[in-house]
Amino acid sequence: MPKKMRRDKHGKRRMSTAAASRGARTHSVKELLARAVPGLTRVTQQSIRQKFWSNWLRGHLPAEIAARISGVSERDGTLVIFAESAAWSARLRFALRELEPGIRAAHAEVSAVLVRVLPRS
């Protein structure tokens, strides 16, 4: 006598809906991006600080020196300003010595100001 075939599924399968499987509903794109990519907020904040310092330096430095700044970065209490060449870097260092108290007054978290060379591409 042949054996009976065994069925894999015993009983009824519960139905699930798509609504039940979703988590909390997102109300805005900003919320979605903040949850999905937390690093994006850090990049946004860094971009805002970079624009602030670029505008601040252009307003306080002589025009010929401000035009030679190739980048600005603020990280861990250190403001790093990049000049196009070594010659402009030296001029920028001398100009920043006079502005350093103003830089610290503009942002109290800045503890050091460095000048580096970064040629424009």
TORMARRO-433869 format. One record per residue: residue number from 1; residue in three letters; y, z, x of N, C-alpha, C in turn. Coordinates in Angstrom, 2 decimals. Example, Ala and Ser with C-alpha at 12.3 -4.5 7.8 and 13.67 -1.06 7.14 Angstrom:
<nodes>
+-----+-----+---------+---------+---------+---------+---------+---------+---------+---------+---------+
!   n ! res !    n.yy !    n.zz !    n.xx !   ca.yy !   ca.zz !   ca.xx !    c.yy !    c.zz !    c.xx !
+-----+-----+---------+---------+---------+---------+---------+---------+---------+---------+---------+
!   1 ! ALA !   -5.69 !    7.80 !   13.19 !   -4.50 !    7.80 !   12.30 !   -3.30 !    7.80 !   13.20 !
!   2 ! SER !   -2.25 !    7.08 !   12.85 !   -1.06 !    7.14 !   13.67 !    0.03 !    7.87 !   12.90 !
+-----+-----+---------+---------+---------+---------+---------+---------+---------+---------+---------+
</nodes>
This chain:
<nodes>
+-----+-----+---------+---------+---------+---------+---------+---------+---------+---------+---------+
!   n ! res !    n.yy !    n.zz !    n.xx !   ca.yy !   ca.zz !   ca.xx !    c.yy !    c.zz !    c.xx !
+-----+-----+---------+---------+---------+---------+---------+---------+---------+---------+---------+
!   1 ! MET !   -1.16 !    0.00 !    0.82 !    0.00 !    0.00 !    0.00 !    1.25 !    0.00 !    0.88 !
!   2 ! PRO !    2.21 !   -0.93 !    0.65 !    3.41 !   -1.01 !    1.48 !    4.36 !    0.15 !    1.22 !
!   3 ! LYS !    5.09 !    0.51 !    2.30 !    6.06 !    1.60 !    2.16 !    7.28 !    1.11 !    1.41 !
!   4 ! LYS !    7.92 !    2.03 !    0.70 !    9.15 !    1.69 !   -0.01 !   10.30 !    1.60 !    0.98 !
!   5 ! MET !   11.17 !    0.64 !    0.74 !   12.34 !    0.52 !    1.62 !   13.31 !    1.66 !    1.35 !
!   6 ! ARG !   13.81 !    2.20 !    2.39 !   14.73 !    3.32 !    2.26 !   16.15 !    2.78 !    2.16 !
!   7 ! ARG !   16.92 !    3.32 !    1.28 !   18.31 !    2.91 !    1.13 !   19.19 !    3.74 !    2.06 !
!   8 ! ASP !   20.17 !    3.11 !    2.65 !   21.09 !    3.82 !    3.54 !   22.08 !    4.68 !    2.78 !
!   9 ! LYS !   22.46 !    4.20 !    1.64 !   23.51 !    4.91 !    0.90 !   22.88 !    5.67 !   -0.26 !
!  10 ! HIS !   23.05 !    6.94 !   -0.25 !   22.56 !    7.77 !   -1.34 !   23.75 !    8.28 !   -2.13 !
!  11 ! GLY !   23.77 !    8.10 !   -3.36 !   24.85 !    8.59 !   -4.20 !   26.05 !    7.65 !   -4.16 !
!  12 ! LYS !   27.11 !    8.05 !   -4.81 !   28.31 !    7.23 !   -4.90 !   29.25 !    7.52 !   -3.73 !
!  13 ! ARG !   29.93 !    6.50 !   -3.29 !   30.91 !    6.65 !   -2.22 !   32.26 !    6.97 !   -2.84 !
!  14 ! ARG !   32.94 !    7.91 !   -2.28 !   34.27 !    8.25 !   -2.78 !   35.25 !    7.17 !   -2.40 !
!  15 ! MET !   36.12 !    6.86 !   -3.31 !   37.13 !    5.85 !   -3.03 !   38.35 !    6.51 !   -2.40 !
!  16 ! SER !   38.89 !    5.87 !   -1.41 !   40.12 !    6.39 !   -0.81 !   41.23 !    5.40 !   -1.06 !
!  17 ! THR !   42.40 !    5.92 !   -1.21 !   43.55 !    5.05 !   -1.44 !   44.39 !    4.98 !   -0.18 !
!  18 ! ALA !   45.17 !    3.94 !   -0.09 !   46.04 !    3.77 !    1.08 !   47.12 !    4.84 !    1.11 !
!  19 ! ALA !   47.56 !    5.29 !   -0.06 !   48.61 !    6.32 !   -0.13 !   48.11 !    7.65 !    0.42 !
!  20 ! ALA !   46.85 !    7.95 !    0.21 !   46.32 !    9.23 !    0.68 !   46.16 !    9.24 !    2.20 !
!  21 ! SER !   45.93 !    8.08 !    2.80 !   45.71 !    8.04 !    4.24 !   47.01 !    8.05 !    5.04 !
!  22 ! ARG !   48.11 !    7.72 !    4.43 !   49.40 !    7.74 !    5.13 !   49.90 !    9.16 !    5.29 !
!  23 ! GLY !   50.68 !    9.36 !    6.35 !   51.28 !   10.67 !    6.58 !   52.56 !   10.80 !    5.77 !
!  24 ! ALA !   53.47 !   11.59 !    6.28 !   54.76 !   11.78 !    5.61 !   55.53 !   10.46 !    5.59 !
!  25 ! ARG !   56.23 !   10.24 !    4.53 !   56.97 !    8.99 !    4.38 !   58.21 !    9.01 !    5.26 !
!  26 ! THR !   58.47 !    7.91 !    5.94 !   59.63 !    7.78 !    6.80 !   60.81 !    7.27 !    5.97 !
!  27 ! HIS !   61.95 !    7.92 !    6.16 !   63.11 !    7.57 !    5.35 !   64.07 !    6.61 !    6.05 !
!  28 ! SER !   64.00 !    6.52 !    7.37 !   64.92 !    5.63 !    8.07 !   64.26 !    5.09 !    9.33 !
!  29 ! VAL !   64.83 !    4.03 !    9.84 !   64.33 !    3.43 !   11.07 !   64.56 !    4.38 !   12.24 !
!  30 ! LYS !   65.68 !    5.10 !   12.21 !   65.99 !    6.04 !   13.28 !   64.90 !    7.12 !   13.37 !
!  31 ! GLU !   64.44 !    7.63 !   12.21 !   63.38 !    8.62 !   12.20 !   62.09 !    8.05 !   12.77 !
!  32 ! LEU !   61.78 !    6.83 !   12.35 !   60.56 !    6.18 !   12.82 !   60.58 !    6.00 !   14.33 !
!  33 ! LEU !   61.69 !    5.54 !   14.87 !   61.79 !    5.34 !   16.31 !   61.77 !    6.65 !   17.06 !
!  34 ! ALA !   62.36 !    7.69 !   16.49 !   62.38 !    8.99 !   17.16 !   60.97 !    9.57 !   17.25 !
!  35 ! ARG !   60.15 !    9.35 !   16.21 !   58.78 !    9.86 !   16.24 !   57.88 !    9.00 !   17.10 !
!  36 ! ALA !   58.04 !    7.69 !   17.00 !   57.13 !    6.79 !   17.69 !   57.41 !    6.72 !   19.19 !
!  37 ! VAL !   58.66 !    6.71 !   19.56 !   59.03 !    6.53 !   20.96 !   60.06 !    7.59 !   21.36 !
!  38 ! PRO !   59.62 !    8.78 !   21.75 !   60.60 !    9.81 !   22.13 !   61.38 !    9.46 !   23.39 !
!  39 ! GLY !   60.85 !    8.59 !   24.23 !   61.57 !    8.18 !   25.43 !   62.79 !    7.34 !   25.12 !
!  40 ! LEU !   62.79 !    6.73 !   23.95 !   63.92 !    5.89 !   23.56 !   65.20 !    6.71 !   23.42 !
!  41 ! THR !   65.10 !    7.93 !   22.95 !   66.29 !    8.77 !   22.82 !   66.86 !    9.12 !   24.19 !
!  42 ! ARG !   65.97 !    9.30 !   25.17 !   66.43 !    9.61 !   26.53 !   67.18 !    8.41 !   27.11 !
!  43 ! VAL !   66.67 !    7.22 !   26.87 !   67.32 !    6.01 !   27.37 !   68.67 !    5.82 !   26.69 !
!  44 ! THR !   68.73 !    6.10 !   25.41 !   69.99 !    5.97 !   24.68 !   71.03 !    6.95 !   25.21 !
!  45 ! GLN !   70.63 !    8.18 !   25.44 !   71.55 !    9.18 !   25.97 !   72.03 !    8.79 !   27.37 !
!  46 ! GLN !   71.13 !    8.27 !   28.18 !   71.50 !    7.85 !   29.53 !   72.49 !    6.69 !   29.48 !
!  47 ! SER !   72.30 !    5.78 !   28.56 !   73.22 !    4.65 !   28.40 !   74.60 !    5.13 !   27.97 !
!  48 ! ILE !   74.66 !    6.10 !   27.08 !   75.94 !    6.65 !   26.63 !   76.67 !    7.31 !   27.80 !
!  49 ! ARG !   75.95 !    8.10 !   28.60 !   76.57 !    8.76 !   29.76 !   77.06 !    7.73 !   30.78 !
!  50 ! GLN !   76.27 !    6.67 !   30.97 !   76.64 !    5.62 !   31.92 !   77.94 !    4.94 !   31.49 !
!  51 ! LYS !   78.08 !    4.63 !   30.22 !   79.31 !    4.01 !   29.72 !   80.50 !    4.95 !   29.84 !
!  52 ! PHE !   80.25 !    6.25 !   29.55 !   81.33 !    7.23 !   29.67 !   81.87 !    7.28 !   31.10 !
!  53 ! TRP !   80.95 !    7.40 !   32.08 !   81.39 !    7.51 !   33.47 !   82.01 !    6.22 !   33.98 !
!  54 ! SER !   81.50 !    5.07 !   33.55 !   82.11 !    3.80 !   33.97 !   83.55 !    3.70 !   33.48 !
!  55 ! ASN !   83.77 !    4.04 !   32.22 !   85.13 !    4.00 !   31.66 !   86.02 !    5.05 !   32.32 !
!  56 ! TRP !   85.48 !    6.23 !   32.57 !   86.26 !    7.31 !   33.17 !   86.69 !    6.91 !   34.59 !
!  57 ! LEU !   85.77 !    6.37 !   35.36 !   86.09 !    5.97 !   36.73 !   87.08 !    4.82 !   36.77 !
!  58 ! ARG !   86.94 !    3.85 !   35.86 !   87.89 !    2.74 !   35.82 !   89.30 !    3.22 !   35.47 !
!  59 ! GLY !   89.38 !    4.28 !   34.69 !   90.68 !    4.82 !   34.31 !   91.33 !    5.67 !   35.39 !
!  60 ! HIS !   90.54 !    6.23 !   36.31 !   91.08 !    7.15 !   37.32 !   91.11 !    6.59 !   38.74 !
!  61 ! LEU !   90.36 !    5.54 !   39.00 !   90.35 !    4.95 !   40.34 !   91.32 !    3.76 !   40.41 !
!  62 ! PRO !   91.80 !    3.44 !   41.62 !   92.60 !    2.22 !   41.76 !   91.78 !    1.00 !   41.33 !
!  63 ! ALA !   92.45 !    0.00 !   40.80 !   91.78 !   -1.17 !   40.22 !   90.90 !   -1.91 !   41.23 !
!  64 ! GLU !   91.36 !   -2.00 !   42.50 !   90.58 !   -2.73 !   43.50 !   89.26 !   -2.02 !   43.82 !
!  65 ! ILE !   89.26 !   -0.70 !   43.79 !   88.02 !    0.05 !   44.05 !   87.14 !    0.08 !   42.81 !
!  66 ! ALA !   87.73 !    0.27 !   41.64 !   86.96 !    0.32 !   40.40 !   86.22 !   -0.98 !   40.13 !
!  67 ! ALA !   86.79 !   -2.10 !   40.55 !   86.15 !   -3.40 !   40.36 !   84.91 !   -3.55 !   41.24 !
!  68 ! ARG !   84.80 !   -2.76 !   42.29 !   83.68 !   -2.88 !   43.23 !   82.53 !   -1.92 !   42.91 !
!  69 ! ILE !   82.62 !   -1.17 !   41.82 !   81.54 !   -0.29 !   41.41 !   80.47 !   -1.13 !   40.72 !
!  70 ! SER !   79.24 !   -1.06 !   41.22 !   78.16 !   -1.87 !   40.66 !   77.26 !   -1.10 !   39.69 !
!  71 ! GLY !   77.41 !    0.22 !   39.62 !   76.61 !    1.01 !   38.69 !   76.92 !    2.48 !   38.78 !
!  72 ! VAL !   76.57 !    3.20 !   37.71 !   76.78 !    4.65 !   37.66 !   75.53 !    5.26 !   37.02 !
!  73 ! SER !   75.10 !    6.40 !   37.55 !   73.94 !    7.08 !   36.99 !   74.15 !    8.59 !   37.09 !
!  74 ! GLU !   73.85 !    9.28 !   36.00 !   73.93 !   10.74 !   36.00 !   72.54 !   11.28 !   35.70 !
!  75 ! ARG !   72.04 !   12.14 !   36.60 !   70.70 !   12.68 !   36.41 !   70.59 !   14.04 !   37.08 !
!  76 ! ASP !   70.09 !   15.01 !   36.36 !   69.87 !   16.37 !   36.88 !   71.10 !   16.96 !   37.55 !
!  77 ! GLY !   72.26 !   16.78 !   36.94 !   73.48 !   17.35 !   37.46 !   74.09 !   16.61 !   38.64 !
!  78 ! THR !   73.57 !   15.44 !   38.96 !   74.10 !   14.65 !   40.07 !   74.64 !   13.33 !   39.53 !
!  79 ! LEU !   75.87 !   13.04 !   39.85 !   76.49 !   11.78 !   39.48 !   76.39 !   10.85 !   40.68 !
!  80 ! VAL !   75.68 !    9.73 !   40.50 !   75.51 !    8.76 !   41.58 !   76.31 !    7.52 !   41.21 !
!  81 ! ILE !   77.21 !    7.11 !   42.11 !   78.05 !    5.95 !   41.88 !   77.67 !    4.91 !   42.93 !
!  82 ! PHE !   77.37 !    3.70 !   42.47 !   76.94 !    2.63 !   43.35 !   78.08 !    1.68 !   43.62 !
!  83 ! ALA !   78.26 !    1.35 !   44.91 !   79.29 !    0.40 !   45.33 !   78.62 !   -0.89 !   45.79 !
!  84 ! GLU !   79.39 !   -1.98 !   45.78 !   78.84 !   -3.30 !   46.13 !   78.42 !   -3.42 !   47.59 !
!  85 ! SER !   79.15 !   -2.78 !   48.49 !   78.84 !   -2.90 !   49.92 !   79.12 !   -1.58 !   50.62 !
!  86 ! ALA !   78.74 !   -1.51 !   51.88 !   78.95 !   -0.29 !   52.65 !   80.44 !   -0.02 !   52.86 !
!  87 ! ALA !   81.22 !   -1.07 !   53.03 !   82.67 !   -0.90 !   53.23 !   83.31 !   -0.31 !   51.97 !
!  88 ! TRP !   82.95 !   -0.84 !   50.81 !   83.50 !   -0.31 !   49.56 !   82.95 !    1.08 !   49.26 !
!  89 ! SER !   81.76 !    1.34 !   49.74 !   81.17 !    2.67 !   49.57 !   81.99 !    3.72 !   50.30 !
!  90 ! ALA !   82.43 !    3.41 !   51.51 !   83.26 !    4.35 !   52.28 !   84.60 !    4.57 !   51.60 !
!  91 ! ARG !   85.23 !    3.52 !   51.11 !   86.51 !    3.66 !   50.41 !   86.35 !    4.49 !   49.14 !
!  92 ! LEU !   85.23 !    4.26 !   48.45 !   84.96 !    4.99 !   47.21 !   84.75 !    6.48 !   47.48 !
!  93 ! ARG !   84.07 !    6.79 !   48.58 !   83.87 !    8.21 !   48.94 !   85.20 !    8.94 !   49.15 !
!  94 ! PHE !   86.11 !    8.29 !   49.85 !   87.42 !    8.91 !   50.10 !   88.20 !    9.07 !   48.80 !
!  95 ! ALA !   88.13 !    8.08 !   47.93 !   88.86 !    8.17 !   46.66 !   88.25 !    9.23 !   45.75 !
!  96 ! LEU !   86.94 !    9.41 !   45.81 !   86.28 !   10.39 !   44.94 !   86.52 !   11.83 !   45.38 !
!  97 ! ARG !   86.83 !   12.04 !   46.65 !   87.12 !   13.40 !   47.10 !   88.31 !   13.99 !   46.35 !
!  98 ! GLU !   89.30 !   13.15 !   46.07 !   90.47 !   13.61 !   45.30 !   90.14 !   13.79 !   43.83 !
!  99 ! LEU !   89.20 !   13.00 !   43.32 !   88.86 !   13.03 !   41.89 !   87.76 !   14.02 !   41.53 !
! 100 ! GLU !   87.12 !   14.60 !   42.52 !   85.97 !   15.48 !   42.25 !   86.28 !   16.64 !   41.31 !
! 101 ! PRO !   87.40 !   17.34 !   41.44 !   87.70 !   18.39 !   40.45 !   87.85 !   17.83 !   39.03 !
! 102 ! GLY !   88.42 !   16.64 !   38.91 !   88.55 !   16.00 !   37.61 !   87.20 !   15.60 !   37.02 !
! 103 ! ILE !   86.28 !   15.19 !   37.88 !   84.93 !   14.83 !   37.44 !   84.22 !   16.05 !   36.89 !
! 104 ! ARG !   84.34 !   17.16 !   37.61 !   83.69 !   18.40 !   37.14 !   84.36 !   18.93 !   35.87 !
! 105 ! ALA !   85.66 !   18.69 !   35.73 !   86.34 !   19.11 !   34.50 !   85.92 !   18.24 !   33.33 !
! 106 ! ALA !   85.64 !   16.95 !   33.58 !   85.22 !   16.04 !   32.51 !   83.81 !   16.37 !   32.04 !
! 107 ! HIS !   82.96 !   16.82 !   32.94 !   81.58 !   17.16 !   32.58 !   81.13 !   18.30 !   33.47 !
! 108 ! ALA !   81.05 !   19.49 !   32.93 !   80.79 !   20.70 !   33.71 !   79.40 !   20.72 !   34.34 !
! 109 ! GLU !   78.45 !   19.94 !   33.81 !   77.09 !   19.95 !   34.33 !   76.94 !   19.21 !   35.66 !
! 110 ! VAL !   77.94 !   18.42 !   36.03 !   77.87 !   17.67 !   37.28 !   78.12 !   18.62 !   38.45 !
! 111 ! SER !   77.11 !   18.75 !   39.31 !   77.24 !   19.65 !   40.46 !   77.43 !   18.90 !   41.77 !
! 112 ! ALA !   77.05 !   17.62 !   41.80 !   77.19 !   16.83 !   43.02 !   77.55 !   15.39 !   42.68 !
! 113 ! VAL !   78.33 !   14.79 !   43.56 !   78.71 !   13.38 !   43.39 !   78.28 !   12.64 !   44.65 !
! 114 ! LEU !   77.45 !   11.62 !   44.47 !   76.95 !   10.83 !   45.59 !   77.39 !    9.38 !   45.44 !
! 115 ! VAL !   77.56 !    8.72 !   46.58 !   77.92 !    7.30 !   46.57 !   76.82 !    6.56 !   47.33 !
! 116 ! ARG !   76.29 !    5.52 !   46.71 !   75.24 !    4.70 !   47.30 !   75.65 !    3.24 !   47.27 !
! 117 ! VAL !   74.96 !    2.41 !   48.04 !   75.22 !    0.98 !   48.07 !   74.18 !    0.27 !   47.21 !
! 118 ! LEU !   74.66 !   -0.57 !   46.29 !   73.80 !   -1.39 !   45.44 !   74.49 !   -2.72 !   45.20 !
! 119 ! PRO !   74.13 !   -3.74 !   46.00 !   74.78 !   -5.05 !   45.82 !   74.50 !   -5.62 !   44.44 !
! 120 ! ARG !   75.49 !   -6.33 !   43.89 !   75.29 !   -6.99 !   42.60 !   74.43 !   -8.22 !   42.80 !
! 121 ! SER !   73.61 !   -8.49 !   41.81 !   72.73 !   -9.67 !   41.93 !   73.36 !  -10.92 !   41.40 !
+-----+-----+---------+---------+---------+---------+---------+---------+---------+---------+---------+
</nodes>
